[in-house]
């Protein structure tokens, strides 16, 4: 499979209940957050792990992001918030390959949004369709990530 061979798709995503842990720092620390969510909500997880990105551009070490797991039910704790994640119209693109090579996929989806005169709503989302497991890392060339950006049409 050729990385980023997929096209940008406009679709609608449903809202979902998520357990969310806000983090600041390096993206490589996200695994610790996902592990924490998995331990706390393992019986109630009902979908793929996802990350919400709050920064308008990539940051190497001071990123603001939130790791999330879709759940059927649950209650917030001191550092984990259970809440409804809004749905709506979005642009979607599938990236196949290592996370450190996802940049061109973001460029492609942002350029598409500009061409179509869509306004991107923060945060952007990454849904991890196939990635590293809790124990085995797997082959990064085979990771599959869906990028979603909620949009609204700009009125001129």
Backbone as JSON Lines, residues from 0, in Angstrom:
{"i":0,"aa":"X","n":[0.85,-1.18,0.0],"ca":[0.0,0.0,0.0],"c":[0.89,1.24,0.0]}
{"i":1,"aa":"X","n":[0.59,2.17,-0.86],"ca":[1.38,3.4,-0.99],"c":[0.91,4.41,0.05]}
{"i":2,"aa":"X","n":[1.81,4.95,0.88],"ca":[1.4,5.95,1.87],"c":[0.71,7.14,1.21]}
{"i":3,"aa":"X","n":[-0.36,7.6,1.82],"ca":[-1.09,8.79,1.39],"c":[-1.64,8.69,-0.03]}
{"i":4,"aa":"X","n":[-1.91,7.46,-0.51],"ca":[-2.48,7.29,-1.85],"c":[-3.97,7.57,-1.84]}
{"i":5,"aa":"X","n":[-4.54,7.74,-0.69],"ca":[-5.97,7.98,-0.57],"c":[-6.29,9.45,-0.82]}
{"i":6,"aa":"X","n":[-7.53,9.69,-1.14],"ca":[-7.99,11.05,-1.41],"c":[-8.73,11.61,-0.2]}
{"i":7,"aa":"X","n":[-8.82,12.91,-0.15],"ca":[-9.58,13.59,0.9],"c":[-11.05,13.32,0.65]}
{"i":8,"aa":"X","n":[-11.76,12.98,1.71],"ca":[-13.2,12.69,1.62],"c":[-13.95,13.62,2.57]}
{"i":9,"aa":"X","n":[-15.07,14.14,2.11],"ca":[-15.96,14.92,2.98],"c":[-17.01,13.96,3.49]}
{"i":10,"aa":"X","n":[-17.19,13.92,4.8],"ca":[-18.18,13.02,5.39],"c":[-18.69,13.63,6.68]}
{"i":11,"aa":"X","n":[-19.63,12.94,7.29],"ca":[-20.17,13.39,8.57],"c":[-19.81,12.35,9.62]}
{"i":12,"aa":"X","n":[-19.34,12.81,10.78],"ca":[-19.04,11.89,11.88],"c":[-20.03,12.12,13.01]}
{"i":13,"aa":"X","n":[-20.38,11.04,13.67],"ca":[-21.32,11.09,14.78],"c":[-20.6,11.54,16.05]}
{"i":14,"aa":"X","n":[-21.34,12.15,16.95],"ca":[-20.77,12.46,18.26],"c":[-20.57,11.13,19.0]}
{"i":15,"aa":"X","n":[-19.69,11.13,19.98],"ca":[-19.41,9.9,20.73],"c":[-18.99,10.24,22.15]}
{"i":16,"aa":"X","n":[-19.28,9.32,23.04],"ca":[-18.83,9.44,24.43],"c":[-17.38,8.99,24.49]}
{"i":17,"aa":"X","n":[-16.52,9.82,25.08],"ca":[-15.1,9.47,25.19],"c":[-14.59,9.67,26.61]}
{"i":18,"aa":"X","n":[-13.58,8.89,26.94],"ca":[-12.76,9.15,28.12],"c":[-11.54,9.88,27.58]}
{"i":19,"aa":"X","n":[-11.24,11.06,28.11],"ca":[-10.19,11.92,27.55],"c":[-9.2,12.35,28.62]}
{"i":20,"aa":"X","n":[-7.93,12.32,28.26],"ca":[-6.86,12.73,29.15],"c":[-6.04,13.81,28.44]}
{"i":21,"aa":"X","n":[-6.09,15.04,28.95],"ca":[-5.37,16.17,28.35],"c":[-3.91,16.05,28.72]}
{"i":22,"aa":"X","n":[-3.04,16.26,27.72],"ca":[-1.6,16.14,27.93],"c":[-0.88,17.31,27.26]}
{"i":23,"aa":"X","n":[0.28,17.63,27.77],"ca":[1.17,18.64,27.18],"c":[2.57,18.05,27.16]}
{"i":24,"aa":"X","n":[3.25,18.23,26.04],"ca":[4.61,17.7,25.94],"c":[4.85,17.05,24.6]}
{"i":25,"aa":"X","n":[5.61,15.96,24.61],"ca":[5.96,15.25,23.39],"c":[4.86,14.25,23.03]}
{"i":26,"aa":"X","n":[4.63,14.11,21.73],"ca":[3.64,13.14,21.26],"c":[4.05,11.71,21.64]}
{"i":27,"aa":"X","n":[5.34,11.47,21.78],"ca":[5.81,10.13,22.13],"c":[5.33,9.71,23.52]}
{"i":28,"aa":"X","n":[4.87,10.66,24.33],"ca":[4.34,10.33,25.66],"c":[2.88,9.9,25.62]}
{"i":29,"aa":"X","n":[2.24,10.0,24.46],"ca":[0.82,9.67,24.35],"c":[0.53,8.23,24.74]}
{"i":30,"aa":"X","n":[1.46,7.33,24.48],"ca":[1.26,5.92,24.83],"c":[0.96,5.72,26.3]}
{"i":31,"aa":"X","n":[1.61,6.51,27.15],"ca":[1.36,6.43,28.59],"c":[-0.09,6.82,28.9]}
{"i":32,"aa":"X","n":[-0.58,7.85,28.2],"ca":[-1.96,8.28,28.39],"c":[-2.95,7.23,27.93]}
{"i":33,"aa":"X","n":[-2.69,6.64,26.76],"ca":[-3.58,5.58,26.25],"c":[-3.59,4.39,27.2]}
{"i":34,"aa":"X","n":[-2.43,4.07,27.75],"ca":[-2.34,2.97,28.71],"c":[-3.19,3.25,29.95]}
{"i":35,"aa":"X","n":[-3.13,4.48,30.43],"ca":[-3.92,4.88,31.6],"c":[-5.42,4.76,31.3]}
{"i":36,"aa":"X","n":[-5.84,5.22,30.12],"ca":[-7.25,5.11,29.74],"c":[-7.67,3.65,29.6]}
{"i":37,"aa":"X","n":[-6.8,2.85,29.0],"ca":[-7.1,1.43,28.81],"c":[-7.28,0.7,30.13]}
{"i":38,"aa":"X","n":[-6.42,0.99,31.09],"ca":[-6.53,0.33,32.4],"c":[-7.81,0.74,33.12]}
{"i":39,"aa":"X","n":[-8.17,2.0,33.01],"ca":[-9.33,2.52,33.74],"c":[-10.66,2.14,33.1]}
{"i":40,"aa":"X","n":[-10.72,2.09,31.76],"ca":[-12.0,1.91,31.06],"c":[-12.05,0.67,30.17]}
{"i":41,"aa":"X","n":[-11.16,-0.29,30.37],"ca":[-11.02,-1.43,29.46],"c":[-12.34,-2.13,29.13]}
{"i":42,"aa":"X","n":[-13.2,-2.3,30.11],"ca":[-14.47,-3.02,29.88],"c":[-15.47,-2.2,29.08]}
{"i":43,"aa":"X","n":[-15.27,-0.91,28.98],"ca":[-16.27,-0.04,28.34],"c":[-15.81,0.57,27.02]}
{"i":44,"aa":"X","n":[-14.59,0.24,26.58],"ca":[-14.08,0.79,25.32],"c":[-14.88,0.2,24.16]}
{"i":45,"aa":"X","n":[-15.29,1.07,23.23],"ca":[-16.15,0.61,22.13],"c":[-15.7,1.16,20.77]}
{"i":46,"aa":"X","n":[-14.42,1.43,20.61],"ca":[-13.94,1.95,19.34],"c":[-12.43,2.12,19.36]}
{"i":47,"aa":"X","n":[-11.92,2.72,18.31],"ca":[-10.48,2.92,18.15],"c":[-9.98,4.14,18.93]}
{"i":48,"aa":"X","n":[-8.77,4.02,19.42],"ca":[-8.12,5.14,20.13],"c":[-7.98,6.32,19.19]}
{"i":49,"aa":"X","n":[-8.07,7.52,19.76],"ca":[-7.89,8.72,18.96],"c":[-7.19,9.79,19.76]}
{"i":50,"aa":"X","n":[-6.62,10.75,19.03],"ca":[-5.94,11.87,19.66],"c":[-6.49,13.17,19.08]}
{"i":51,"aa":"X","n":[-6.72,14.14,19.95],"ca":[-7.16,15.47,19.53],"c":[-5.97,16.41,19.63]}
{"i":52,"aa":"X","n":[-5.72,17.17,18.56],"ca":[-4.59,18.1,18.52],"c":[-5.11,19.53,18.61]}
{"i":53,"aa":"X","n":[-4.62,20.28,19.58],"ca":[-5.11,21.64,19.82],"c":[-4.2,22.73,19.26]}
{"i":54,"aa":"X","n":[-2.97,22.41,18.91],"ca":[-2.06,23.42,18.37],"c":[-2.35,23.65,16.89]}
{"i":55,"aa":"X","n":[-2.24,24.9,16.42],"ca":[-2.5,25.18,15.01],"c":[-1.42,24.63,14.08]}
{"i":56,"aa":"X","n":[-0.26,24.29,14.62],"ca":[0.8,23.7,13.81],"c":[1.58,22.7,14.65]}
{"i":57,"aa":"X","n":[2.37,21.87,13.98],"ca":[3.13,20.82,14.66],"c":[4.12,21.41,15.65]}
{"i":58,"aa":"X","n":[4.18,20.81,16.82],"ca":[5.17,21.18,17.84],"c":[5.9,19.91,18.26]}
{"i":59,"aa":"X","n":[7.19,20.01,18.36],"ca":[8.02,18.85,18.67],"c":[7.93,18.45,20.15]}
{"i":60,"aa":"X","n":[7.98,19.43,21.05],"ca":[8.11,19.07,22.46],"c":[7.1,19.73,23.39]}
{"i":61,"aa":"X","n":[6.37,20.7,22.93],"ca":[5.44,21.42,23.81],"c":[4.02,21.35,23.25]}
{"i":62,"aa":"X","n":[3.65,20.19,22.76],"ca":[2.35,20.02,22.1],"c":[1.22,19.96,23.12]}
{"i":63,"aa":"X","n":[0.06,20.46,22.71],"ca":[-1.15,20.39,23.52],"c":[-2.1,19.42,22.83]}
{"i":64,"aa":"X","n":[-2.36,18.3,23.48],"ca":[-3.19,17.26,22.87],"c":[-3.97,16.5,23.92]}
{"i":65,"aa":"X","n":[-4.89,15.69,23.44],"ca":[-5.74,14.91,24.33],"c":[-5.84,13.5,23.76]}
{"i":66,"aa":"X","n":[-5.53,12.5,24.58],"ca":[-5.72,11.12,24.15],"c":[-7.12,10.7,24.59]}
{"i":67,"aa":"X","n":[-7.81,9.98,23.7],"ca":[-9.21,9.63,23.96],"c":[-9.49,8.18,23.58]}
{"i":68,"aa":"X","n":[-10.46,7.6,24.27],"ca":[-10.99,6.29,23.94],"c":[-12.5,6.4,23.91]}
{"i":69,"aa":"X","n":[-13.15,5.95,22.83],"ca":[-14.61,5.9,22.83],"c":[-15.07,4.86,23.85]}
{"i":70,"aa":"X","n":[-16.05,5.22,24.66],"ca":[-16.54,4.3,25.68],"c":[-18.07,4.25,25.66]}
{"i":71,"aa":"X","n":[-18.61,3.15,26.2],"ca":[-20.07,3.02,26.31],"c":[-20.6,3.81,27.5]}
{"i":72,"aa":"X","n":[-19.83,3.8,28.59],"ca":[-20.24,4.53,29.79],"c":[-19.02,4.72,30.68]}
{"i":73,"aa":"X","n":[-19.14,5.62,31.63],"ca":[-18.04,5.86,32.55],"c":[-18.21,7.19,33.25]}
{"i":74,"aa":"X","n":[-17.42,7.39,34.28],"ca":[-17.45,8.63,35.05],"c":[-16.07,9.25,35.06]}
{"i":75,"aa":"X","n":[-16.06,10.58,35.09],"ca":[-14.79,11.32,35.15],"c":[-14.06,11.02,36.45]}
{"i":76,"aa":"X","n":[-12.73,11.1,36.39],"ca":[-11.89,10.97,37.58],"c":[-11.11,12.27,37.72]}
{"i":77,"aa":"X","n":[-10.14,12.29,38.62],"ca":[-9.36,13.51,38.84],"c":[-8.73,14.06,37.56]}
{"i":78,"aa":"X","n":[-8.14,13.19,36.75],"ca":[-7.44,13.68,35.56],"c":[-8.03,13.19,34.24]}
{"i":79,"aa":"X","n":[-9.03,12.34,34.29],"ca":[-9.68,11.83,33.08],"c":[-11.1,12.36,33.01]}
{"i":80,"aa":"X","n":[-11.41,13.0,31.89],"ca":[-12.75,13.56,31.71],"c":[-13.57,12.66,30.79]}
{"i":81,"aa":"X","n":[-14.78,12.33,31.22],"ca":[-15.73,11.61,30.37],"c":[-16.7,12.64,29.83]}
{"i":82,"aa":"X","n":[-16.78,12.71,28.48],"ca":[-17.63,13.73,27.87],"c":[-18.04,13.31,26.46]}
{"i":83,"aa":"X","n":[-19.0,14.05,25.93],"ca":[-19.45,13.84,24.56],"c":[-18.51,14.62,23.63]}
{"i":84,"aa":"X","n":[-17.94,13.92,22.65],"ca":[-17.1,14.56,21.63],"c":[-18.01,14.86,20.44]}
{"i":85,"aa":"X","n":[-18.09,16.11,20.08],"ca":[-19.02,16.55,19.03],"c":[-18.69,15.91,17.69]}
{"i":86,"aa":"X","n":[-19.74,15.67,16.93],"ca":[-19.61,15.2,15.56],"c":[-19.87,16.35,14.62]}
{"i":87,"aa":"X","n":[-20.07,16.03,13.35],"ca":[-20.39,17.04,12.36],"c":[-19.7,16.77,11.05]}
{"i":88,"aa":"X","n":[-19.82,17.7,10.1],"ca":[-19.15,17.52,8.82],"c":[-17.64,17.63,8.99]}
{"i":89,"aa":"X","n":[-16.93,16.77,8.27],"ca":[-15.47,16.8,8.39],"c":[-14.82,16.4,7.08]}
{"i":90,"aa":"X","n":[-13.54,16.7,7.0],"ca":[-12.7,16.19,5.94],"c":[-11.89,15.05,6.55]}
{"i":91,"aa":"X","n":[-11.73,13.99,5.79],"ca":[-11.06,12.8,6.28],"c":[-10.03,12.35,5.25]}
{"i":92,"aa":"X","n":[-8.91,11.84,5.74],"ca":[-7.88,11.29,4.87],"c":[-7.2,10.16,5.61]}
{"i":93,"aa":"X","n":[-6.94,9.06,4.93],"ca":[-6.26,7.91,5.52],"c":[-4.77,7.99,5.21]}
{"i":94,"aa":"X","n":[-3.96,7.88,6.26],"ca":[-2.5,7.83,6.12],"c":[-2.05,6.42,6.47]}
{"i":95,"aa":"X","n":[-1.25,5.82,5.6],"ca":[-0.65,4.52,5.89],"c":[0.85,4.71,6.02]}
{"i":96,"aa":"X","n":[1.38,4.33,7.17],"ca":[2.81,4.45,7.39],"c":[3.13,4.99,8.76]}
{"i":97,"aa":"X","n":[4.41,5.21,9.03],"ca":[4.84,5.68,10.35],"c":[4.26,7.05,10.69]}
{"i":98,"aa":"X","n":[4.09,7.28,11.97],"ca":[3.55,8.56,12.44],"c":[4.45,9.73,12.07]}
{"i":99,"aa":"X","n":[5.76,9.49,12.04],"ca":[6.67,10.6,11.72],"c":[6.66,10.98,10.24]}
{"i":100,"aa":"X","n":[5.84,10.28,9.44],"ca":[5.7,10.62,8.02],"c":[4.28,11.09,7.69]}
{"i":101,"aa":"X","n":[3.53,11.5,8.68],"ca":[2.13,11.9,8.48],"c":[1.99,13.34,7.98]}
{"i":102,"aa":"X","n":[3.05,14.13,8.06],"ca":[3.01,15.54,7.67],"c":[2.4,15.81,6.29]}
{"i":103,"aa":"X","n":[2.84,15.1,5.23],"ca":[2.26,15.36,3.9],"c":[0.75,15.12,3.83]}
{"i":104,"aa":"X","n":[0.24,14.2,4.63],"ca":[-1.21,13.96,4.66],"c":[-1.93,15.19,5.22]}
{"i":105,"aa":"X","n":[-1.36,15.8,6.25],"ca":[-1.94,17.03,6.81],"c":[-1.91,18.16,5.78]}
{"i":106,"aa":"X","n":[-0.81,18.28,5.06],"ca":[-0.71,19.33,4.03],"c":[-1.79,19.12,2.98]}
{"i":107,"aa":"X","n":[-1.98,17.88,2.57],"ca":[-2.98,17.56,1.54],"c":[-4.39,17.94,1.98]}
{"i":108,"aa":"X","n":[-4.75,17.59,3.2],"ca":[-6.11,17.86,3.69],"c":[-6.32,19.36,3.93]}
{"i":109,"aa":"X","n":[-5.3,20.06,4.4],"ca":[-5.41,21.51,4.62],"c":[-5.54,22.25,3.29]}
{"i":110,"aa":"X","n":[-4.75,21.82,2.29],"ca":[-4.87,22.44,0.96],"c":[-6.25,22.21,0.36]}
{"i":111,"aa":"X","n":[-6.79,21.01,0.55],"ca":[-8.14,20.71,0.06],"c":[-9.16,21.63,0.72]}
{"i":112,"aa":"X","n":[-9.03,21.82,2.03],"ca":[-9.96,22.69,2.77],"c":[-9.9,24.12,2.22]}
{"i":113,"aa":"X","n":[-8.71,24.61,1.95],"ca":[-8.56,25.96,1.39],"c":[-9.21,26.07,0.01]}
{"i":114,"aa":"X","n":[-8.97,25.07,-0.84],"ca":[-9.53,25.09,-2.19],"c":[-11.06,25.09,-2.17]}
{"i":115,"aa":"X","n":[-11.63,24.36,-1.21],"ca":[-13.09,24.25,-1.11],"c":[-13.69,25.35,-0.25]}
{"i":116,"aa":"X","n":[-12.84,26.22,0.28],"ca":[-13.25,27.32,1.15],"c":[-13.96,26.84,2.42]}
{"i":117,"aa":"X","n":[-13.39,25.8,3.02],"ca":[-13.87,25.3,4.3],"c":[-13.02,25.89,5.41]}
{"i":118,"aa":"X","n":[-13.64,26.19,6.53],"ca":[-12.92,26.63,7.72],"c":[-12.73,25.4,8.61]}
{"i":119,"aa":"X","n":[-11.49,25.12,8.99],"ca":[-11.19,23.97,9.84],"c":[-11.44,24.36,11.29]}
{"i":120,"aa":"X","n":[-12.15,23.49,11.99],"ca":[-12.47,23.71,13.4],"c":[-11.52,22.88,14.27]}
{"i":121,"aa":"X","n":[-10.89,23.5,15.22],"ca":[-10.01,22.78,16.16],"c":[-10.88,22.04,17.17]}
{"i":122,"aa":"X","n":[-10.39,20.94,17.69],"ca":[-9.12,20.3,17.42],"c":[-9.21,19.36,16.21]}
{"i":123,"aa":"X","n":[-8.05,19.08,15.6],"ca":[-8.01,18.05,14.57],"c":[-7.93,16.7,15.29]}
{"i":124,"aa":"X","n":[-8.29,15.65,14.55],"ca":[-8.34,14.32,15.16],"c":[-7.49,13.33,14.38]}
{"i":125,"aa":"X","n":[-6.87,12.43,15.1],"ca":[-6.22,11.28,14.49],"c":[-6.86,10.05,15.12]}
{"i":126,"aa":"X","n":[-7.42,9.18,14.27],"ca":[-8.0,7.92,14.73],"c":[-7.03,6.82,14.33]}
{"i":127,"aa":"X","n":[-6.62,6.03,15.3],"ca":[-5.6,5.01,15.07],"c":[-6.27,3.69,14.71]}
{"i":128,"aa":"X","n":[-6.45,3.47,13.4],"ca":[-7.13,2.28,12.91],"c":[-6.26,1.05,13.06]}
{"i":129,"aa":"X","n":[-4.96,1.21,12.86],"ca":[-4.0,0.12,13.07],"c":[-2.7,0.76,13.5]}
{"i":130,"aa":"X","n":[-2.22,0.38,14.66],"ca":[-0.99,0.97,15.2],"c":[-0.31,0.02,16.14]}
{"i":131,"aa":"X","n":[0.59,0.54,16.95],"ca":[1.3,-0.32,17.89],"c":[0.36,-0.87,18.96]}
{"i":132,"aa":"X","n":[0.63,-2.08,19.38],"ca":[-0.14,-2.67,20.46],"c":[0.42,-2.24,21.81]}
{"i":133,"aa":"X","n":[-0.22,-2.7,22.86],"ca":[0.23,-2.35,24.21],"c":[1.59,-2.99,24.51]}
{"i":134,"aa":"X","n":[1.87,-4.15,23.89],"ca":[3.12,-4.85,24.18],"c":[4.06,-4.82,22.98]}
{"i":135,"aa":"X","n":[3.56,-5.2,21.8],"ca":[4.39,-5.24,20.6],"c":[4.18,-3.99,19.76]}
{"i":136,"aa":"X","n":[5.26,-3.42,19.26],"ca":[5.19,-2.19,18.48],"c":[4.62,-2.42,17.08]}
{"i":137,"aa":"X","n":[4.85,-3.6,16.5],"ca":[4.4,-3.86,15.14],"c":[5.28,-3.16,14.12]}
{"i":138,"aa":"X","n":[4.85,-3.2,12.87],"ca":[5.6,-2.6,11.78],"c":[5.04,-1.21,11.48]}
{"i":139,"aa":"X","n":[5.76,-0.14,11.77],"ca":[5.24,1.22,11.54],"c":[4.82,1.47,10.1]}
{"i":140,"aa":"X","n":[5.39,0.76,9.13],"ca":[5.0,0.95,7.72],"c":[3.56,0.51,7.48]}
{"i":141,"aa":"X","n":[3.02,-0.3,8.4],"ca":[1.66,-0.81,8.25],"c":[0.65,-0.1,9.14]}
{"i":142,"aa":"X","n":[1.08,0.92,9.87],"ca":[0.14,1.7,10.69],"c":[-0.85,2.4,9.77]}
{"i":143,"aa":"X","n":[-2.11,2.46,10.2],"ca":[-3.15,3.14,9.43],"c":[-3.82,4.16,10.36]}
{"i":144,"aa":"X","n":[-3.78,5.42,9.96],"ca":[-4.32,6.52,10.76],"c":[-5.28,7.32,9.91]}
{"i":145,"aa":"X","n":[-6.47,7.58,10.46],"ca":[-7.42,8.46,9.78],"c":[-7.31,9.85,10.4]}
{"i":146,"aa":"X","n":[-7.05,10.85,9.56],"ca":[-7.04,12.24,10.0],"c":[-8.43,12.8,9.74]}
{"i":147,"aa":"X","n":[-9.01,13.42,10.74],"ca":[-10.32,14.07,10.58],"c":[-10.19,15.53,11.02]}
{"i":148,"aa":"X","n":[-10.77,16.41,10.21],"ca":[-10.83,17.83,10.56],"c":[-12.27,18.28,10.4]}
{"i":149,"aa":"X","n":[-12.9,18.64,11.52],"ca":[-14.26,19.18,11.44],"c":[-14.2,20.49,10.67]}
{"i":150,"aa":"X","n":[-15.23,20.74,9.88],"ca":[-15.22,21.92,9.01],"c":[-16.55,22.66,9.07]}
{"i":151,"aa":"X","n":[-16.48,23.91,8.64],"ca":[-17.69,24.64,8.31],"c":[-17.37,25.47,7.08]}
{"i":152,"aa":"X","n":[-18.39,25.66,6.27],"ca":[-18.19,26.4,5.03],"c":[-18.08,27.88,5.36]}
{"i":153,"aa":"X","n":[-17.13,28.55,4.72],"ca":[-16.99,29.99,4.93],"c":[-17.98,30.71,4.04]}
{"i":154,"aa":"X","n":[-18.54,31.77,4.56],"ca":[-19.49,32.56,3.78],"c":[-18.79,33.82,3.3]}
{"i":155,"aa":"X","n":[-18.78,34.01,2.0],"ca":[-18.09,35.18,1.44],"c":[-19.04,36.3,1.19]}
